[in-house]
């Protein structure tokens, strides 16, 4: 065996790198394709479950706000039962598929969100993972809270809007119009309740300070009411106030969270001596070189013969 061969055998092997850290662009695209396929598979299963559930309670749950209205404000068949009209051949099938697909996305959310998180996790640091999980949990809770309030306001909003037609008018809603109205109202409430969370995120990354939010509190409340008046599909005062009231409370919570975050940030900067620096002034840096390690590197604990000085080899 030659000297080079013996030297190559004596050198310790480096630890294997994380496959996610050394994955090529093609590897990332392949992983993305696989995770999207798995997520769609779970959505398909959730849609199938919701399609079966439609005739076992889901359809009644969606029609309940409309069927709870007085008899003169809804359509009743010959038996006095509440129902929605279908005006074309494929209308019933499409409505059931649409509801099943939306319900399937909700039912399978933990599974496809896990696939999204699994794809993003290798590129995140430890604190970013913690903030990411907190953001996902808070956004999911806020969206569910908004959707629940929207569902509770459906009956009151429909009663107000349908009663404006007056006497002598028969109200008969089609299934397409009613389902579209319900979905738009649920999405409007759910997405609107995410806005205060965006303010908290902007404060955490240093874009929006507590002082700015506190000074703009009155404008925030005013614009929230205006936003609720435009975004609610019913356009009635009851639904508008039901959206604007909780949003104002959530914005106030966001302002208090920003106050707490800014106080902690100020204490940390004061401890580092950075509190008195102007925005255009560079922070002080320690230019002194760091001491050399007294112990060998863990990747090369013992020098090889080829690493020895030239005069020792002669």
FENPEMO-V57678 format. One record per residue. RES is the residue in one small letter. PSI is psi in radians with two decimals (999 if undefined). Layout:
RES/PSI  RES/PSI
This chain:
x/2.37  x/2.93  x/-0.69  x/-0.65  x/-0.74  x/-0.65  x/-0.69  x/-0.60  x/-0.54  x/-0.44  x/2.33  x/2.57  x/2.43  x/2.59  x/2.55  x/2.44  x/2.80  x/2.30  x/-0.60  x/-0.49  x/-0.39  x/0.22  x/2.40  x/3.03  x/-0.71  x/-0.66  x/-0.70  x/-0.74  x/-0.64  x/-0.73  x/-0.71  x/-0.74  x/-0.75  x/-0.72  x/-0.63  x/-0.71  x/-0.74  x/-0.72  x/-0.76  x/-0.57  x/-0.76  x/-0.64  x/-0.67  x/-0.73  x/-0.77  x/-0.65  x/-0.69  x/-0.72  x/-0.75  x/-0.58  x/-0.69  x/-0.65  x/-0.37  x/-0.70  x/0.05  x/0.60  x/-0.53  x/-0.75  x/-0.74  x/-0.64  x/-0.68  x/-0.64  x/-0.17  x/-0.82  x/-0.60  x/-0.72  x/-0.28  x/-0.04  x/2.81  x/2.76  x/-0.52  x/-0.09  x/0.12  x/2.88  x/2.34  x/2.40  x/-2.96  x/-0.51  x/0.00  x/0.19  x/2.56  x/2.54  x/2.83  x/2.60  x/2.51  x/2.15  x/0.03  x/2.97  x/-0.79  x/0.08  x/-0.79  x/-0.74  x/-0.73  x/-0.67  x/-0.76  x/-0.71  x/-0.68  x/-0.81  x/-0.71  x/-0.69  x/-0.77  x/-0.77  x/-0.60  x/-0.65  x/-0.71  x/-0.76  x/-0.64  x/0.16  x/-0.78  x/-0.53  x/-0.82  x/-0.44  x/-0.59  x/-0.65  x/-0.70  x/-0.76  x/-0.67  x/-0.53  x/-0.57  x/-0.43  x/-0.76  x/-0.41  x/0.10  x/2.61  x/3.07  x/-0.79  x/-0.56  x/-0.62  x/-0.73  x/-0.78  x/-0.63  x/-0.77  x/-0.71  x/-0.71  x/-0.75  x/-0.76  x/-0.78  x/-0.73  x/-0.66  x/-0.75  x/-0.74  x/-0.70  x/-0.73  x/-0.68  x/-0.75  x/-0.73  x/-0.66  x/-0.74  x/-0.65  x/-0.73  x/-0.67  x/-0.50  x/-0.09  x/-0.85  x/-0.78  x/-0.74  x/-0.73  x/-0.70  x/-0.73  x/-0.78  x/-0.76  x/-0.49  x/-0.31  x/-0.27  x/-0.41  x/-3.12  x/2.73  x/0.13  x/2.21  x/2.13  x/2.10  x/1.81  x/2.45  x/2.74  x/-0.64  x/-0.79  x/-0.74  x/-0.77  x/-0.73  x/-0.67  x/-0.76  x/-0.78  x/-0.74  x/-0.64  x/-0.72  x/-0.76  x/-0.68  x/-0.79  x/-0.78  x/-0.81  x/-0.64  x/-0.61  x/-0.14  x/-0.31  x/-0.78  x/-0.57  x/-0.60  x/-0.66  x/-0.67  x/-0.74  x/-0.73  x/-0.58  x/-0.66  x/-0.59  x/0.06  x/0.21  x/-0.64  x/2.09  x/2.90  x/-0.63  x/-0.70  x/-0.76  x/-0.69  x/-0.72  x/-0.53  x/0.29  x/-0.80  x/-0.71  x/-0.62  x/-0.80  x/-0.72  x/-0.82  x/-0.51  x/-0.74  x/-0.74  x/-0.74  x/-0.74  x/-0.60  x/-0.57  x/-0.58  x/-0.44  x/2.23  x/-0.50  x/-0.50  x/0.42  x/2.68  x/-0.61  x/-0.86  x/-0.65  x/-0.81  x/-0.56  x/-0.51  x/-0.78  x/-0.64  x/-1.00  x/-0.58  x/-0.71  x/-0.70  x/-0.74  x/-0.65  x/-0.65  x/-0.69  x/-0.69  x/-0.67  x/-0.71  x/-0.62  x/-0.71  x/-0.62  x/-0.78  x/-0.74  x/-0.73  x/-0.61  x/-0.77  x/-0.67  x/-0.69  x/-0.69  x/-0.70  x/-0.70  x/-0.62  x/-0.66  x/-0.52  x/-0.03  x/0.43  x/0.05  x/-0.56  x/0.07  x/2.48  x/2.88  x/-0.50  x/-0.02  x/2.37  x/2.53  x/2.57  x/2.39  x/2.51  x/1.84  x/-0.06  x/2.41  x/2.57  x/2.61  x/2.63  x/2.63  x/2.30  x/-0.46  x/2.62  x/2.76  x/2.49  x/-0.36  x/-0.36  x/1.27  x/-0.50  x/2.27  x/2.50  x/2.85  x/-0.55  x/-0.36  x/-0.13  x/2.70  x/2.79  x/-0.61  x/-0.36  x/-0.44  x/-0.42  x/999
